[in-house]
Amino acid sequence: MSRIRSLEELVRNHHRLISNAFRALQDDVTAHERHSRELDPDDEDYQYYVAVVSNDIYDLKMQVEGTLSVWDGSK
């Protein structure tokens, strides 16, 4: 295996780990939001805050996915 291919494989393996971590984080934030909404459905400050956090996680995930897909040989 060439050194470039082995580097791509290394990045690909970490790319999968990072993607799974982002998915788990988003799932945890969503579960937290659901639970909090049940406790206090009228907490608009929390609803706004959790929406901002979810958006930031999504934006960061998309940026990382785009960058790593270039270096793992998938683009």
All heavy atoms as a GROMACS GRO file, in nm:
protein
  621
    1MET      N    1   0.085  -0.117   0.000
    1MET     CA    2   0.000   0.000   0.000
    1MET      C    3   0.090   0.124   0.000
    1MET      O    4   0.186   0.132   0.075
    1MET     CB    5  -0.090  -0.003   0.124
    1MET     CG    6  -0.182   0.116   0.134
    1MET     SD    7  -0.285   0.120   0.282
    1MET     CE    8  -0.404  -0.004   0.243
    2SER      N    9   0.057   0.217  -0.085
    2SER     CA   10   0.137   0.339  -0.090
    2SER      C   11   0.117   0.421   0.037
    2SER      O   12   0.019   0.404   0.109
    2SER     CB   13   0.100   0.422  -0.213
    2SER     OG   14  -0.024   0.487  -0.192
    3ARG      N   15   0.208   0.509   0.061
    3ARG     CA   16   0.197   0.595   0.179
    3ARG      C   17   0.075   0.686   0.170
    3ARG      O   18   0.011   0.714   0.271
    3ARG     CB   19   0.325   0.676   0.197
    3ARG     CG   20   0.441   0.588   0.245
    3ARG     CD   21   0.564   0.666   0.268
    3ARG     NE   22   0.610   0.720   0.139
    3ARG     CZ   23   0.707   0.807   0.125
    3ARG    NH1   24   0.769   0.854   0.231
    3ARG    NH2   25   0.743   0.851   0.007
    4ILE      N   26   0.043   0.731   0.048
    4ILE     CA   27  -0.076   0.816   0.031
    4ILE      C   28  -0.202   0.736   0.065
    4ILE      O   29  -0.289   0.784   0.138
    4ILE     CB   30  -0.083   0.873  -0.112
    4ILE    CG1   31   0.030   0.974  -0.132
    4ILE    CG2   32  -0.220   0.937  -0.138
    4ILE    CD1   33   0.042   1.026  -0.273
    5ARG      N   34  -0.212   0.614   0.016
    5ARG     CA   35  -0.329   0.530   0.046
    5ARG      C   36  -0.340   0.502   0.195
    5ARG      O   37  -0.448   0.502   0.251
    5ARG     CB   38  -0.322   0.398  -0.031
    5ARG     CG   39  -0.342   0.414  -0.178
    5ARG     CD   40  -0.490   0.424  -0.210
    5ARG     NE   41  -0.507   0.431  -0.351
    5ARG     CZ   42  -0.582   0.521  -0.412
    5ARG    NH1   43  -0.649   0.608  -0.342
    5ARG    NH2   44  -0.591   0.524  -0.542
    6SER      N   45  -0.226   0.477   0.260
    6SER     CA   46  -0.232   0.449   0.404
    6SER      C   47  -0.273   0.574   0.482
    6SER      O   48  -0.345   0.564   0.582
    6SER     CB   49  -0.099   0.392   0.455
    6SER     OG   50   0.004   0.487   0.444
    7LEU      N   51  -0.231   0.692   0.435
    7LEU     CA   52  -0.274   0.817   0.498
    7LEU      C   53  -0.424   0.838   0.478
    7LEU      O   54  -0.496   0.875   0.571
    7LEU     CB   55  -0.196   0.936   0.442
    7LEU     CG   56  -0.233   1.073   0.497
    7LEU    CD1   57  -0.215   1.077   0.649
    7LEU    CD2   58  -0.151   1.180   0.428
    8GLU      N   59  -0.473   0.811   0.357
    8GLU     CA   60  -0.617   0.822   0.331
    8GLU      C   61  -0.696   0.728   0.421
    8GLU      O   62  -0.800   0.765   0.475
    8GLU     CB   63  -0.648   0.791   0.185
    8GLU     CG   64  -0.605   0.899   0.089
    8GLU     CD   65  -0.627   0.863  -0.056
    8GLU    OE1   66  -0.650   0.744  -0.088
    8GLU    OE2   67  -0.620   0.954  -0.139
    9GLU      N   68  -0.647   0.608   0.439
    9GLU     CA   69  -0.715   0.511   0.526
    9GLU      C   70  -0.716   0.559   0.671
    9GLU      O   71  -0.817   0.547   0.741
    9GLU     CB   72  -0.647   0.374   0.517
    9GLU     CG   73  -0.715   0.265   0.597
    9GLU     CD   74  -0.857   0.235   0.550
    9GLU    OE1   75  -0.888   0.254   0.431
    9GLU    OE2   76  -0.939   0.194   0.637
   10LEU      N   77  -0.605   0.615   0.716
   10LEU     CA   78  -0.598   0.670   0.851
   10LEU      C   79  -0.703   0.780   0.870
   10LEU      O   80  -0.779   0.780   0.967
   10LEU     CB   81  -0.458   0.726   0.876
   10LEU     CG   82  -0.436   0.797   1.009
   10LEU    CD1   83  -0.422   0.694   1.119
   10LEU    CD2   84  -0.315   0.887   1.001
   11VAL      N   85  -0.708   0.874   0.775
   11VAL     CA   86  -0.807   0.983   0.783
   11VAL      C   87  -0.948   0.927   0.774
   11VAL      O   88  -1.037   0.968   0.848
   11VAL     CB   89  -0.781   1.088   0.673
   11VAL    CG1   90  -0.892   1.193   0.671
   11VAL    CG2   91  -0.646   1.155   0.693
   12ARG      N   92  -0.972   0.830   0.687
   12ARG     CA   93  -1.104   0.768   0.673
   12ARG      C   94  -1.151   0.706   0.804
   12ARG      O   95  -1.266   0.723   0.844
   12ARG     CB   96  -1.102   0.664   0.560
   12ARG     CG   97  -1.238   0.615   0.520
   12ARG     CD   98  -1.240   0.526   0.395
   12ARG     NE   99  -1.117   0.473   0.344
   12ARG     CZ  100  -1.044   0.526   0.245
   12ARG    NH1  101  -1.083   0.637   0.187
   12ARG    NH2  102  -0.933   0.469   0.204
   13ASN      N  103  -1.062   0.637   0.874
   13ASN     CA  104  -1.098   0.576   1.002
   13ASN      C  105  -1.136   0.681   1.106
   13ASN      O  106  -1.235   0.667   1.177
   13ASN     CB  107  -0.985   0.489   1.054
   13ASN     CG  108  -0.970   0.361   0.976
   13ASN    OD1  109  -1.064   0.314   0.914
   13ASN    ND2  110  -0.850   0.306   0.978
   14HIS      N  111  -1.058   0.787   1.114
   14HIS     CA  112  -1.090   0.895   1.208
   14HIS      C  113  -1.214   0.972   1.164
   14HIS      O  114  -1.291   1.017   1.249
   14HIS     CB  115  -0.970   0.988   1.226
   14HIS     CG  116  -0.861   0.926   1.307
   14HIS    ND1  117  -0.874   0.901   1.441
   14HIS    CD2  118  -0.739   0.880   1.272
   14HIS    CE1  119  -0.764   0.844   1.486
   14HIS    NE2  120  -0.680   0.830   1.385
   15HIS      N  121  -1.232   0.984   1.035
   15HIS     CA  122  -1.351   1.050   0.982
   15HIS      C  123  -1.477   0.978   1.033
   15HIS      O  124  -1.572   1.041   1.078
   15HIS     CB  125  -1.345   1.049   0.830
   15HIS     CG  126  -1.451   1.128   0.761
   15HIS    ND1  127  -1.446   1.150   0.626
   15HIS    CD2  128  -1.564   1.188   0.804
   15HIS    CE1  129  -1.551   1.222   0.591
   15HIS    NE2  130  -1.624   1.245   0.697
   16ARG      N  131  -1.475   0.846   1.028
   16ARG     CA  132  -1.589   0.768   1.078
   16ARG      C  133  -1.611   0.792   1.227
   16ARG      O  134  -1.724   0.810   1.272
   16ARG     CB  135  -1.568   0.618   1.052
   16ARG     CG  136  -1.602   0.577   0.911
   16ARG     CD  137  -1.599   0.425   0.898
   16ARG     NE  138  -1.465   0.372   0.896
   16ARG     CZ  139  -1.399   0.339   0.786
   16ARG    NH1  140  -1.455   0.354   0.668
   16ARG    NH2  141  -1.278   0.292   0.792
   17LEU      N  142  -1.503   0.792   1.303
   17LEU     CA  143  -1.515   0.817   1.447
   17LEU      C  144  -1.573   0.955   1.476
   17LEU      O  145  -1.662   0.972   1.561
   17LEU     CB  146  -1.379   0.804   1.515
   17LEU     CG  147  -1.318   0.666   1.523
   17LEU    CD1  148  -1.173   0.676   1.573
   17LEU    CD2  149  -1.400   0.577   1.612
   18ILE      N  150  -1.523   1.055   1.404
   18ILE     CA  151  -1.570   1.192   1.425
   18ILE      C  152  -1.717   1.204   1.383
   18ILE      O  153  -1.797   1.266   1.454
   18ILE     CB  154  -1.481   1.291   1.348
   18ILE    CG1  155  -1.342   1.295   1.412
   18ILE    CG2  156  -1.543   1.430   1.343
   18ILE    CD1  157  -1.236   1.363   1.328
   19SER      N  158  -1.755   1.144   1.272
   19SER     CA  159  -1.894   1.147   1.228
   19SER      C  160  -1.986   1.083   1.331
   19SER      O  161  -2.094   1.136   1.361
   19SER     CB  162  -1.910   1.074   1.094
   19SER     OG  163  -1.842   1.143   0.992
   20ASN      N  164  -1.943   0.971   1.385
   20ASN     CA  165  -2.023   0.904   1.488
   20ASN      C  166  -2.033   0.989   1.614
   20ASN      O  167  -2.138   0.993   1.678
   20ASN     CB  168  -1.965   0.766   1.522
   20ASN     CG  169  -1.984   0.668   1.408
   20ASN    OD1  170  -2.070   0.684   1.324
   20ASN    ND2  171  -1.900   0.565   1.406
   21ALA      N  172  -1.925   1.058   1.650
   21ALA     CA  173  -1.927   1.144   1.768
   21ALA      C  174  -2.023   1.261   1.748
   21ALA      O  175  -2.100   1.296   1.839
   21ALA     CB  176  -1.787   1.195   1.799
   22PHE      N  177  -2.022   1.322   1.629
   22PHE     CA  178  -2.116   1.430   1.601
   22PHE      C  179  -2.260   1.380   1.608
   22PHE      O  180  -2.348   1.448   1.662
   22PHE     CB  181  -2.091   1.492   1.463
   22PHE     CG  182  -1.987   1.599   1.462
   22PHE    CD1  183  -1.878   1.590   1.377
   22PHE    CD2  184  -1.998   1.711   1.543
   22PHE    CE1  185  -1.781   1.689   1.374
   22PHE    CE2  186  -1.901   1.812   1.540
   22PHE     CZ  187  -1.793   1.800   1.455
   23ARG      N  188  -2.286   1.263   1.553
   23ARG     CA  189  -2.420   1.205   1.555
   23ARG      C  190  -2.465   1.181   1.699
   23ARG      O  191  -2.578   1.213   1.738
   23ARG     CB  192  -2.423   1.076   1.475
   23ARG     CG  193  -2.563   1.025   1.446
   23ARG     CD  194  -2.563   0.906   1.351
   23ARG     NE  195  -2.492   0.933   1.226
   23ARG     CZ  196  -2.377   0.874   1.189
   23ARG    NH1  197  -2.320   0.784   1.266
   23ARG    NH2  198  -2.320   0.905   1.075
   24ALA      N  199  -2.376   1.126   1.781
   24ALA     CA  200  -2.408   1.100   1.921
   24ALA      C  201  -2.434   1.230   1.997
   24ALA      O  202  -2.527   1.240   2.077
   24ALA     CB  203  -2.295   1.021   1.988
   25LEU      N  204  -2.353   1.332   1.970
   25LEU     CA  205  -2.372   1.462   2.036
   25LEU      C  206  -2.507   1.521   1.997
   25LEU      O  207  -2.583   1.567   2.083
   25LEU     CB  208  -2.259   1.558   1.997
   25LEU     CG  209  -2.271   1.701   2.049
   25LEU    CD1  210  -2.282   1.706   2.202
   25LEU    CD2  211  -2.153   1.783   2.000
   26GLN      N  212  -2.540   1.516   1.869
   26GLN     CA  213  -2.668   1.571   1.825
   26GLN      C  214  -2.784   1.492   1.886
   26GLN      O  215  -2.884   1.552   1.929
   26GLN     CB  216  -2.679   1.569   1.672
   26GLN     CG  217  -2.798   1.646   1.620
   26GLN     CD  218  -2.794   1.793   1.655
   26GLN    OE1  219  -2.699   1.863   1.620
   26GLN    NE2  220  -2.893   1.842   1.724
   27ASP      N  221  -2.772   1.362   1.892
   27ASP     CA  222  -2.876   1.279   1.955
   27ASP      C  223  -2.893   1.314   2.102
   27ASP      O  224  -3.006   1.323   2.152
   27ASP     CB  225  -2.844   1.130   1.940
   27ASP     CG  226  -2.857   1.080   1.797
   27ASP    OD1  227  -2.913   1.153   1.711
   27ASP    OD2  228  -2.810   0.968   1.771
   28ASP      N  229  -2.783   1.334   2.171
   28ASP     CA  230  -2.789   1.370   2.314
   28ASP      C  231  -2.852   1.507   2.334
   28ASP      O  232  -2.932   1.526   2.426
   28ASP     CB  233  -2.649   1.366   2.377
   28ASP     CG  234  -2.597   1.225   2.395
   28ASP    OD1  235  -2.675   1.129   2.382
   28ASP    OD2  236  -2.476   1.212   2.423
   29VAL      N  237  -2.817   1.603   2.250
   29VAL     CA  238  -2.877   1.736   2.259
   29VAL      C  239  -3.028   1.728   2.233
   29VAL      O  240  -3.108   1.789   2.305
   29VAL     CB  241  -2.809   1.835   2.162
   29VAL    CG1  242  -2.888   1.965   2.149
   29VAL    CG2  243  -2.666   1.865   2.208
   30THR      N  244  -3.068   1.650   2.134
   30THR     CA  245  -3.210   1.634   2.103
   30THR      C  246  -3.284   1.569   2.219
   30THR      O  247  -3.393   1.613   2.256
   30THR     CB  248  -3.227   1.551   1.974
   30THR    OG1  249  -3.162   1.620   1.866
   30THR    CG2  250  -3.372   1.530   1.939
   31ALA      N  251  -3.225   1.466   2.279
   31ALA     CA  252  -3.288   1.400   2.393
   31ALA      C  253  -3.299   1.496   2.512
   31ALA      O  254  -3.402   1.499   2.581
   31ALA     CB  255  -3.209   1.276   2.433
   32HIS      N  256  -3.195   1.573   2.534
   32HIS     CA  257  -3.197   1.671   2.643
   32HIS      C  258  -3.307   1.774   2.620
   32HIS      O  259  -3.381   1.810   2.711
   32HIS     CB  260  -3.060   1.740   2.654
   32HIS     CG  261  -3.042   1.824   2.775
   32HIS    ND1  262  -3.088   1.954   2.779
   32HIS    CD2  263  -2.987   1.797   2.895
   32HIS    CE1  264  -3.059   2.004   2.898
   32HIS    NE2  265  -2.998   1.911   2.971
   33GLU      N  266  -3.318   1.819   2.496
   33GLU     CA  267  -3.419   1.918   2.460
   33GLU      C  268  -3.560   1.861   2.482
   33GLU      O  269  -3.647   1.928   2.537
   33GLU     CB  270  -3.400   1.961   2.314
   33GLU     CG  271  -3.489   2.074   2.269
   33GLU     CD  272  -3.619   2.027   2.207
   33GLU    OE1  273  -3.624   1.915   2.156
   33GLU    OE2  274  -3.717   2.103   2.214
   34ARG      N  275  -3.584   1.738   2.440
   34ARG     CA  276  -3.716   1.676   2.459
   34ARG      C  277  -3.750   1.666   2.606
   34ARG      O  278  -3.861   1.698   2.648
   34ARG     CB  279  -3.718   1.536   2.397
   34ARG     CG  280  -3.766   1.536   2.256
   34ARG     CD  281  -3.795   1.395   2.208
   34ARG     NE  282  -3.731   1.380   2.080
   34ARG     CZ  283  -3.632   1.298   2.052
   34ARG    NH1  284  -3.587   1.216   2.141
   34ARG    NH2  285  -3.580   1.296   1.932
   35HIS      N  286  -3.654   1.620   2.684
   35HIS     CA  287  -3.676   1.606   2.829
   35HIS      C  288  -3.704   1.742   2.893
   35HIS      O  289  -3.796   1.756   2.974
   35HIS     CB  290  -3.555   1.539   2.894
   35HIS     CG  291  -3.567   1.524   3.041
   35HIS    ND1  292  -3.654   1.435   3.101
   35HIS    CD2  293  -3.506   1.590   3.142
   35HIS    CE1  294  -3.644   1.447   3.232
   35HIS    NE2  295  -3.554   1.540   3.260
   36SER      N  296  -3.626   1.842   2.856
   36SER     CA  297  -3.643   1.975   2.913
   36SER      C  298  -3.777   2.036   2.871
   36SER      O  299  -3.841   2.106   2.949
   36SER     CB  300  -3.530   2.067   2.870
   36SER     OG  301  -3.409   2.023   2.928
   37ARG      N  302  -3.820   2.009   2.749
   37ARG     CA  303  -3.949   2.060   2.702
   37ARG      C  304  -4.063   2.000   2.783
   37ARG      O  305  -4.162   2.067   2.812
   37ARG     CB  306  -3.969   2.032   2.554
   37ARG     CG  307  -4.088   2.107   2.498
   37ARG     CD  308  -4.116   2.088   2.351
   37ARG     NE  309  -3.999   2.070   2.269
   37ARG     CZ  310  -3.992   1.980   2.170
   37ARG    NH1  311  -4.094   1.903   2.143
   37ARG    NH2  312  -3.884   1.969   2.098
   38GLU      N  313  -4.050   1.872   2.820
   38GLU     CA  314  -4.151   1.807   2.904
   38GLU      C  315  -4.157   1.872   3.042
   38GLU      O  316  -4.264   1.888   3.098
   38GLU     CB  317  -4.122   1.658   2.918
   38GLU     CG  318  -4.145   1.579   2.790
   38GLU     CD  319  -4.097   1.436   2.802
   38GLU    OE1  320  -4.055   1.394   2.913
   38GLU    OE2  321  -4.102   1.364   2.701
   39LEU      N  322  -4.041   1.907   3.096
   39LEU     CA  323  -4.036   1.968   3.228
   39LEU      C  324  -4.089   2.111   3.229
   39LEU      O  325  -4.158   2.153   3.322
   39LEU     CB  326  -3.893   1.967   3.283
   39LEU     CG  327  -3.832   1.830   3.309
   39LEU    CD1  328  -3.687   1.846   3.351
   39LEU    CD2  329  -3.912   1.755   3.414
   40ASP      N  330  -4.054   2.187   3.126
   40ASP     CA  331  -4.095   2.328   3.120
   40ASP      C  332  -4.114   2.368   2.974
   40ASP      O  333  -4.023   2.425   2.912
   40ASP     CB  334  -3.989   2.416   3.187
   40ASP     CG  335  -4.032   2.560   3.201
   40ASP    OD1  336  -4.146   2.594   3.161
   40ASP    OD2  337  -3.952   2.641   3.249
   41PRO      N  338  -4.232   2.342   2.918
   41PRO     CA  339  -4.254   2.369   2.776
   41PRO      C  340  -4.254   2.518   2.740
   41PRO      O  341  -4.243   2.553   2.623
   41PRO     CB  342  -4.391   2.307   2.749
   41PRO     CG  343  -4.456   2.292   2.880
   41PRO     CD  344  -4.346   2.281   2.983
   42ASP      N  345  -4.262   2.605   2.839
   42ASP     CA  346  -4.269   2.749   2.811
   42ASP      C  347  -4.136   2.822   2.829
   42ASP      O  348  -4.133   2.945   2.826
   42ASP     CB  349  -4.375   2.813   2.902
   42ASP     CG  350  -4.514   2.758   2.876
   42ASP    OD1  351  -4.545   2.728   2.758
   42ASP    OD2  352  -4.589   2.741   2.973
   43ASP      N  353  -4.027   2.748   2.846
   43ASP     CA  354  -3.896   2.811   2.865
   43ASP      C  355  -3.838   2.850   2.729
   43ASP      O  356  -3.764   2.776   2.666
   43ASP     CB  357  -3.802   2.715   2.939
   43ASP     CG  358  -3.670   2.779   2.976
   43ASP    OD1  359  -3.643   2.893   2.931
   43ASP    OD2  360  -3.593   2.717   3.051
   44GLU      N  361  -3.874   2.970   2.684
   44GLU     CA  362  -3.832   3.018   2.552
   44GLU      C  363  -3.682   3.042   2.544
   44GLU      O  364  -3.622   3.023   2.438
   44GLU     CB  365  -3.909   3.143   2.515
   44GLU     CG  366  -4.056   3.116   2.490
   44GLU     CD  367  -4.134   3.242   2.458
   44GLU    OE1  368  -4.071   3.346   2.429
   44GLU    OE2  369  -4.258   3.235   2.461
   45ASP      N  370  -3.622   3.084   2.655
   45ASP     CA  371  -3.477   3.106   2.654
   45ASP      C  372  -3.404   2.975   2.626
   45ASP      O  373  -3.310   2.971   2.547
   45ASP     CB  374  -3.429   3.164   2.787
   45ASP     CG  375  -3.471   3.308   2.807
   45ASP    OD1  376  -3.499   3.377   2.706
   45ASP    OD2  377  -3.477   3.352   2.923
   46TYR      N  378  -3.447   2.867   2.692
   46TYR     CA  379  -3.384   2.737   2.670
   46TYR      C  380  -3.407   2.691   2.527
   46TYR      O  381  -3.315   2.641   2.462
   46TYR     CB  382  -3.437   2.632   2.769
   46TYR     CG  383  -3.380   2.495   2.738
   46TYR    CD1  384  -3.252   2.461   2.782
   46TYR    CD2  385  -3.450   2.403   2.663
   46TYR    CE1  386  -3.197   2.338   2.751
   46TYR    CE2  387  -3.397   2.280   2.631
   46TYR     CZ  388  -3.270   2.248   2.675
   46TYR     OH  389  -3.216   2.127   2.644
   47GLN      N  390  -3.529   2.705   2.475
   47GLN     CA  391  -3.560   2.662   2.340
   47GLN      C  392  -3.472   2.734   2.238
   47GLN      O  393  -3.423   2.673   2.143
   47GLN     CB  394  -3.708   2.684   2.308
   47GLN     CG  395  -3.802   2.600   2.390
   47GLN     CD  396  -3.779   2.451   2.373
   47GLN    OE1  397  -3.748   2.404   2.265
   47GLN    NE2  398  -3.793   2.376   2.481
   48TYR      N  399  -3.452   2.864   2.259
   48TYR     CA  400  -3.365   2.940   2.170
   48TYR      C  401  -3.220   2.890   2.181
   48TYR      O  402  -3.154   2.866   2.080
   48TYR     CB  403  -3.371   3.090   2.204
   48TYR     CG  404  -3.272   3.171   2.125
   48TYR    CD1  405  -3.297   3.205   1.993
   48TYR    CD2  406  -3.151   3.210   2.183
   48TYR    CE1  407  -3.205   3.279   1.919
   48TYR    CE2  408  -3.059   3.283   2.110
   48TYR     CZ  409  -3.086   3.317   1.979
   48TYR     OH  410  -2.994   3.388   1.905
   49TYR      N  411  -3.174   2.871   2.304
   49TYR     CA  412  -3.036   2.828   2.327
   49TYR      C  413  -3.010   2.691   2.264
   49TYR      O  414  -2.910   2.671   2.197
   49TYR     CB  415  -3.009   2.825   2.478
   49TYR     CG  416  -2.865   2.798   2.512
   49TYR    CD1  417  -2.769   2.897   2.500
   49TYR    CD2  418  -2.825   2.672   2.556
   49TYR    CE1  419  -2.636   2.871   2.531
   49TYR    CE2  420  -2.693   2.646   2.588
   49TYR     CZ  421  -2.599   2.746   2.575
   49TYR     OH  422  -2.469   2.721   2.604
   50VAL      N  423  -3.101   2.597   2.284
   50VAL     CA  424  -3.081   2.462   2.229
   50VAL      C  425  -3.085   2.466   2.076
   50VAL      O  426  -3.013   2.391   2.010
   50VAL     CB  427  -3.180   2.360   2.288
   50VAL    CG1  428  -3.318   2.371   2.226
   50VAL    CG2  429  -3.127   2.218   2.274
   51ALA      N  430  -3.165   2.554   2.018
   51ALA     CA  431  -3.167   2.567   1.872
   51ALA      C  432  -3.034   2.620   1.820
   51ALA      O  433  -2.983   2.571   1.718
   51ALA     CB  434  -3.282   2.659   1.829
   52VAL      N  435  -2.975   2.716   1.890
   52VAL     CA  436  -2.845   2.770   1.850
   52VAL      C  437  -2.737   2.662   1.862
   52VAL      O  438  -2.655   2.645   1.772
   52VAL     CB  439  -2.809   2.895   1.934
   52VAL    CG1  440  -2.665   2.937   1.911
   52VAL    CG2  441  -2.904   3.010   1.902
   53VAL      N  442  -2.738   2.589   1.972
   53VAL     CA  443  -2.640   2.481   1.991
   53VAL      C  444  -2.653   2.376   1.881
   53VAL      O  445  -2.554   2.335   1.820
   53VAL     CB  446  -2.655   2.418   2.131
   53VAL    CG1  447  -2.572   2.290   2.143
   53VAL    CG2  448  -2.615   2.516   2.240
   54SER      N  449  -2.776   2.335   1.852
   54SER     CA  450  -2.799   2.235   1.747
   54SER      C  451  -2.750   2.285   1.612
   54SER      O  452  -2.688   2.210   1.535
   54SER     CB  453  -2.948   2.201   1.738
   54SER     OG  454  -2.989   2.131   1.851
   55ASN      N  455  -2.778   2.410   1.582
   55ASN     CA  456  -2.732   2.469   1.456
   55ASN      C  457  -2.580   2.471   1.448
   55ASN      O  458  -2.522   2.438   1.343
   55ASN     CB  459  -2.784   2.612   1.445
   55ASN     CG  460  -2.882   2.629   1.334
   55ASN    OD1  461  -2.918   2.533   1.267
   55ASN    ND2  462  -2.926   2.752   1.315
   56ASP      N  463  -2.514   2.511   1.555
   56ASP     CA  464  -2.368   2.516   1.556
   56ASP      C  465  -2.308   2.376   1.539
   56ASP      O  466  -2.208   2.360   1.468
   56ASP     CB  467  -2.317   2.581   1.684
   56ASP     CG  468  -2.334   2.732   1.686
   56ASP    OD1  469  -2.371   2.789   1.580
   56ASP    OD2  470  -2.313   2.792   1.791
   57ILE      N  471  -2.366   2.277   1.604
   57ILE     CA  472  -2.318   2.139   1.588
   57ILE      C  473  -2.331   2.097   1.443
   57ILE      O  474  -2.238   2.040   1.385
   57ILE     CB  475  -2.394   2.043   1.681
   57ILE    CG1  476  -2.360   2.071   1.827
   57ILE    CG2  477  -2.362   1.897   1.645
   57ILE    CD1  478  -2.451   2.001   1.926
   58TYR      N  479  -2.446   2.125   1.382
   58TYR     CA  480  -2.468   2.089   1.243
   58TYR      C  481  -2.367   2.158   1.151
   58TYR      O  482  -2.307   2.095   1.064
   58TYR     CB  483  -2.611   2.123   1.201
   58TYR     CG  484  -2.637   2.093   1.056
   58TYR    CD1  485  -2.664   1.964   1.014
   58TYR    CD2  486  -2.634   2.195   0.961
   58TYR    CE1  487  -2.685   1.936   0.880
   58TYR    CE2  488  -2.656   2.168   0.828
   58TYR     CZ  489  -2.683   2.038   0.787
   58TYR     OH  490  -2.704   2.011   0.655
   59ASP      N  491  -2.349   2.289   1.170
   59ASP     CA  492  -2.254   2.364   1.086
   59ASP      C  493  -2.112   2.309   1.099
   59ASP      O  494  -2.042   2.292   1.000
   59ASP     CB  495  -2.255   2.512   1.122
   59ASP     CG  496  -2.383   2.583   1.080
   59ASP    OD1  497  -2.459   2.527   0.997
   59ASP    OD2  498  -2.406   2.695   1.129
   60LEU      N  499  -2.070   2.282   1.222
   60LEU     CA  500  -1.936   2.228   1.244
   60LEU      C  501  -1.922   2.090   1.180
   60LEU      O  502  -1.822   2.061   1.115
   60LEU     CB  503  -1.907   2.222   1.394
   60LEU     CG  504  -1.769   2.173   1.435
   60LEU    CD1  505  -1.660   2.260   1.373
   60LEU    CD2  506  -1.758   2.172   1.586
   61LYS      N  507  -2.025   2.007   1.196
   61LYS     CA  508  -2.023   1.873   1.136
   61LYS      C  509  -2.007   1.883   0.985
   61LYS      O  510  -1.926   1.812   0.925
   61LYS     CB  511  -2.151   1.799   1.170
   61LYS     CG  512  -2.162   1.662   1.107
   61LYS     CD  513  -2.296   1.599   1.140
   61LYS     CE  514  -2.309   1.461   1.084
   61LYS     NZ  515  -2.318   1.454   0.940
   62MET      N  516  -2.083   1.972   0.922
   62MET     CA  517  -2.075   1.986   0.776
   62MET      C  518  -1.938   2.034   0.732
   62MET      O  519  -1.883   1.987   0.633
   62MET     CB  520  -2.185   2.080   0.725
   62MET     CG  521  -2.326   2.027   0.750
   62MET     SD  522  -2.354   1.860   0.689
   62MET     CE  523  -2.340   1.884   0.514
   63GLN      N  524  -1.879   2.126   0.806
   63GLN     CA  525  -1.746   2.177   0.773
   63GLN      C  526  -1.642   2.066   0.786
   63GLN      O  527  -1.558   2.047   0.698
   63GLN     CB  528  -1.711   2.294   0.863
   63GLN     CG  529  -1.578   2.356   0.831
   63GLN     CD  530  -1.548   2.477   0.919
   63GLN    OE1  531  -1.627   2.516   1.003
   63GLN    NE2  532  -1.432   2.536   0.898
   64VAL      N  533  -1.647   1.992   0.895
   64VAL     CA  534  -1.551   1.883   0.917
   64VAL      C  535  -1.571   1.773   0.813
   64VAL      O  536  -1.473   1.723   0.756
   64VAL     CB  537  -1.565   1.827   1.061
   64VAL    CG1  538  -1.487   1.698   1.078
   64VAL    CG2  539  -1.519   1.931   1.162
   65GLU      N  540  -1.697   1.737   0.786
   65GLU     CA  541  -1.724   1.634   0.686
   65GLU      C  542  -1.667   1.673   0.550
   65GLU      O  543  -1.605   1.593   0.482
   65GLU     CB  544  -1.875   1.611   0.674
   65GLU     CG  545  -1.941   1.548   0.793
   65GLU     CD  546  -1.914   1.400   0.805
   65GLU    OE1  547  -1.883   1.334   0.704
   65GLU    OE2  548  -1.922   1.350   0.917
   66GLY      N  549  -1.690   1.797   0.511
   66GLY     CA  550  -1.640   1.844   0.382
   66GLY      C  551  -1.489   1.841   0.374
   66GLY      O  552  -1.433   1.800   0.273
   67THR      N  553  -1.425   1.882   0.480
   67THR     CA  554  -1.278   1.884   0.480
   67THR      C  555  -1.221   1.744   0.481
   67THR      O  556  -1.133   1.711   0.401
   67THR     CB  557  -1.227   1.963   0.603
   67THR    OG1  558  -1.277   2.096   0.597
   67THR    CG2  559  -1.075   1.964   0.607
   68LEU      N  560  -1.270   1.657   0.569
   68LEU     CA  561  -1.213   1.524   0.580
   68LEU      C  562  -1.242   1.439   0.457
   68LEU      O  563  -1.160   1.355   0.420
   68LEU     CB  564  -1.263   1.454   0.706
   68LEU     CG  565  -1.211   1.510   0.838
   68LEU    CD1  566  -1.269   1.435   0.956
   68LEU    CD2  567  -1.060   1.509   0.842
   69SER      N  568  -1.356   1.462   0.393
   69SER     CA  569  -1.387   1.381   0.273
   69SER      C  570  -1.287   1.410   0.160
   69SER      O  571  -1.265   1.324   0.075
   69SER     CB  572  -1.531   1.404   0.228
   69SER     OG  573  -1.550   1.536   0.186
   70VAL      N  574  -1.227   1.527   0.161
   70VAL     CA  575  -1.124   1.558   0.062
   70VAL      C  576  -0.999   1.474   0.089
   70VAL      O  577  -0.937   1.422  -0.003
   70VAL     CB  578  -1.089   1.709   0.064
   70VAL    CG1  579  -0.964   1.737  -0.019
   70VAL    CG2  580  -1.206   1.791   0.015
   71TRP      N  581  -0.965   1.459   0.217
   71TRP     CA  582  -0.840   1.394   0.252
   71TRP      C  583  -0.851   1.244   0.274
   71TRP      O  584  -0.750   1.176   0.285
   71TRP     CB  585  -0.780   1.460   0.377
   71TRP     CG  586  -0.752   1.603   0.351
   71TRP    CD1  587  -0.814   1.711   0.406
   71TRP    CD2  588  -0.657   1.656   0.258
   71TRP    NE1  589  -0.764   1.826   0.353
   71TRP    CE2  590  -0.667   1.797   0.263
   71TRP    CE3  591  -0.564   1.600   0.171
   71TRP    CZ2  592  -0.589   1.880   0.184
   71TRP    CZ3  593  -0.486   1.684   0.094
   71TRP    CH2  594  -0.498   1.821   0.101
   72ASP      N  595  -0.973   1.190   0.277
   72ASP     CA  596  -0.984   1.045   0.297
   72ASP      C  597  -1.006   0.970   0.166
   72ASP      O  598  -1.029   0.851   0.164
   72ASP     CB  599  -1.094   1.011   0.399
   72ASP     CG  600  -1.235   1.033   0.349
   72ASP    OD1  601  -1.254   1.070   0.232
   72ASP    OD2  602  -1.327   1.012   0.429
   73GLY      N  603  -0.998   1.044   0.056
   73GLY     CA  604  -1.008   0.980  -0.075
   73GLY      C  605  -1.150   0.961  -0.123
   73GLY      O  606  -1.172   0.903  -0.230
   74SER      N  607  -1.251   1.009  -0.049
   74SER     CA  608  -1.389   0.986  -0.091
   74SER      C  609  -1.440   1.094  -0.186
   74SER      O  610  -1.545   1.078  -0.246
   74SER     CB  611  -1.482   0.975   0.031
   74SER     OG  612  -1.483   1.094   0.106
   75LYS      N  613  -1.366   1.204  -0.201
   75LYS     CA  614  -1.406   1.308  -0.299
   75LYS      C  615  -1.311   1.311  -0.414
   75LYS      O  616  -1.197   1.285  -0.406
   75LYS     CB  617  -1.408   1.446  -0.232
   75LYS     CG  618  -1.542   1.478  -0.174
   75LYS     CD  619  -1.550   1.626  -0.146
   75LYS     CE  620  -1.690   1.661  -0.103
   75LYS     NZ  621  -1.704   1.798  -0.069
   0.00000   0.00000   0.00000
